[in-house]
Amino acid sequence: MPNTPGMKRSHSSKQERERVPLSSVDNNSNLHDNEVDAAKKGKHWTLDDFEIGKPLGRGKFGSVYLAREKKTKYIVAIKVLQKSQLLKAGVEHQLRREIEIQSHLRHPNILRMFGYFYDAKRIYLILEYSSGGELYKKLTQKGRFGEARSAGYISDLAKALNYCHKKHVIHRDIKPENLLIGPGGDIKIADFGWSVHAPSSRRNTLCGTLDYLPPEMVEGREHDEKVDIWSLGVLLYEFLVGSPPFEAEGHTATYRKISRVELNFPPGVNKDAQHLISSLLRKDPNKRMSLESIPKHPWVLRCLKK
């Protein structure tokens, strides 16, 4: 579920207690499309359909657990959300929108949502399991990523967001905390809590995480799908440097740096990488590099050939 608009990041410690041990998480027994789409064809899932394993993470409105579907033995992640907390926060409409959007997306770099079910107190989301874990955790451990890894992630995310935009979906909250790593090391967009289906393409809502907000949101102007392009620029900077480019003491100072696009690079950042980041972090949304151009950028191509 989404973070509070305009707030800095906060992270909860992970629980270690396992409820049911799962001996295999390699998904060798494939859950075919006709199985994973069963919910849309009349299948009504219940908690009894799954063996619940160890907790994978905890969020504001609930927790995520490793799980195995009993019939197929397919490994998934179950996101358990507390209805009372959703209602108290007034975000039930966001959850409905998140389910509607994510369940219809099919891309190798977007976390699959297989279905959902609920009981009197909870809502359960059936999600693809990404065994590589949270990208934010890996970035925190390493401090920053190398050029090849950063270029690969940004290229794949550009393709995934381009797919979303063609379906008139704007993500609006791309950041390390909303990204997971799949079993093959591939990156996955995992949280669509602030996403919106916007055929008209123009929106006014202030949403996302402060460090990643584009100037048009900070200044209260209308925004469109190009907010996601700005976020990729911030993300690539953080991958290579280890911190967001407009980080400052206090909200006001951060807003000011974003509005003025006060972009500075520390020593050691490749000039071609600087060019790509600068091309994404343009104040005028219409002057930002297109998503289609990112995988073709010379720096990306050179890094991926290494």
N, C-alpha and C positions, 0 to 999 in steps of 0.2 A: 504493500500500500504506500501511497505517497507520503513524503515529508511535508511538514507545514510550510506553506509558501514563504520564500524569502529567509528561511532559517539556515543556520550553519549545520554541519553534519553532526550527528550524534549516533553512537554505536553501542549496542548492548553486548555484554559478554555472552559467549556461547555456552549452552548447557551441554554437559557431557553424559548425562544419564541416558542409557538406552532402555527402551521399553520391550522391544522384541528384537533379538539379534537376527540380521539378515546375512546369510552366508555367502550370497553372490550378488554382485551389483554390475555384472558385465552385460546384462540384457542380451544374452545369446539367444534366448527364446523371443523372437521378434513379435511385437504387438503390431499386427498389420493395420493398415488404414481403416479397414472395415471394422476392426475392433476398437481402435482409439476414437473413431467417430461414432461409436455406438450410442453415445448420449444423445446425438442428434437424430438417431433413428429409433428412439423410443426406449433406450436403455436407461434405467433409473439406478444410478450408483448408490450404494450405502457404505457405511464404514465397515460392514461385515464383508465387503468385497476385497478388503485389503488387510495385509499384515503390516502393522505400524512399527517402524524401527526407530533409530536414534534421531534426536533433534538435529537439524541442519542449520537453524538460525532462528532468531527471534526478532520480530518487528513491533511496531507500535500497537497493532491490533490483533496480534496472535503470533503463532510460531509455524515453522516449516519442518516437516519430518520426512525422513526416508521411508518409503513404503513399497510393498510388493503386491501387485494384483494377483489374487489367489489362483484364478483360472489359468492365466497365461504365464505366470511367474515374472511378468514384466516389472522392472524397477521404475518407480516414479517418485516424485516429490509431492507431498500433500501439504498445502498451505491451509492452516486452520485459523479462521478469523472469528472473533467473538462478536456476535450480533449486538450485544449491549454496548460495546465500545464503538462499533461503527455508527450506531444510532446516536450515541452521546456526542460523537465528533461531527455528526451530520454529513458523513461521506458515503452513505449507502448508494447514492446516485453515481458517485465516482466508481464504486465497485461494479455496479451494473455496466457502466460504460467500459471499464477495464475488461470485464469478461466478454462483452460483445465484440470488442476490438481484437483482443489477443487470441480468442478462440478461432477467428477467421484468418489469421495470418499464417502463412506457410513459407518459411525461409530458413536456410541452414544456420543463419546467425541471429535468429529470433527464437526465444524459448517457446516451445509449443505448449499450449493449454489444451488438454485433452477433454476436459469437461468439468462439471462441478455438481455438488449436491449439498444438502443442508439438513439440519435437524432443528429442534426447538431453540437451541442456544448458539449454534455455530454454523458457519458456512465453510465448505471444504472445496478448495480448488485443486484439480488434478493436473500436475505440471510435469513437463519433461525434467528428468534428473540430469544435472550437469555435474559430473564427478570431479571436475577440476576445481570446483569451489568458487569462492567470491574473488573477483578481480581486485577489488579494493584491498582485500587482505593481502594479496600477493604484492600489490604496489606498495603497501605500507611496509611489508617485510623487506622488500628490495630497495626501497627509497625511490627508485626510478627504473624505467625499462630501457633496454638497448634499442638502437635504431631499427634493426630488423623486426623485432617484436612489435615495436610501436607502429611501424609502417604497415605491418600485416593487419594489426587490429584496426587501424584507422581505415584502411582500404576495405576491409570486410564490413565495418560499420557503415561506411558510406554506401555500400551496395545494399545493405539491409534497410537503411533509411530511405534510399531512393525507391526501393520496393514499397515501403510504407507510404511515401508521398504520392506514388502513382495510384495508390488506393485511397488517397485523400486522408491519410492518417498522419497527424503531427504528434511526435512523441513528447516533446517539451520538457524532458527531464533526463537527458543523457548525462551520465556521470559515472565514475567508477563503482559507486555503491549499487547501481542498477544493472551491472554487467556480471555475467558468470562465464566460467570456462568449461567447455565441453570435454569429453573424454579424449578427443584428439588434439586438444589445445586450442580449439576454435572458440572464438568469442561469441557470446549470446546476449542479446538485449532481453532483460528478464522482468522488468517492472514497467507496466503501462498505466500506472495509477494516475498520471497527469496527462495521458494521451487523449486526443480528441479526434473524432471523425468530422472533418470540416470541408465539405465540398465547396463552400463559398470561400474558403481559404483565409478569411480575415477573422482574428479573434482579439479580445480585449483583456482576458483574464490574466492576472499576475500569478504565476505558478513556477515551480521548480526550486532549485537550490541557489542561494545567493551568489556564490562564486561563479555559477554557470549562466546566470541571467544575461541576456543580450541587452544592448542599449535601448532598443524599442520597448522592452518590458520595463526596464528601470525607469524610463521617462514616461511611462503610462500611455504609449502610443499603441496603435493596432499592430498585431504581429501575424505572421503567416508561417508556412513550413520552413522558412529560412532561419528560424530560431534554432533548428536542429543543426544547421551548418555551423552557426556560431559555436554551439556546444562542442562540436567536433574539434574546433580550433582550440578551445580551452582544454579539452581532453588530451589532445596531442601535446600541448605545452606541459600539462601535468605529467604525462607519461615520460617525457624527456628530461624535465627539470625536477620533478618531485613535489611541486606545489602549483596551485592555480596561478595564472598570470596577474589577476587583479586582487589578490588577497591583501587585505589591509586590516588595521585595527578599527573595529566598529563598522556597522552597516553603512553609515553615511560616507565614510572614506572609501569603502568598497564600491558603493553606488557611483561615487564621483569618478573613480578610476575606470569603471566600466563605461560610463557615459562619455568620458574623454578618450577612451581606448588608449589608456596609458600603458602601452605594451613595451616591456624591456626584456631583453634576453641576457642571461648570465653567460660568462665565457664558456666556450666548449660546445655550444649548440650549433650544429651544422648550418651553414648559410642557406642551403637549399631547404632545410627543414624550417628555418626562420621564414623563408619566402612562402612556404605552404601555410604555415600558421598565420602569417600576416594576411594572406589572401582569404583566409576563412574568417578572421576577426576584423572585418570591415564594418564600420558603423552603419553605412548604407546597406541594408539587406540585399538590394539588387546588385551590389558590386561584389558580393561574396562569391568565391569560387563555387561552381556547381558541384553537386555530389558526383555526377558522372566523371568529372575531371580529376577527382582526387586519386583514384587508383592509377591514373595515367600520368600523375605528376612525376617529373624526373627523379626526385628524391625517393619517392615510394618505389618506383621501378628499380632504381639502383640498389636500394636496401633489400628488396625481395630477391634480387639476383645473387646476393652474397651467400 
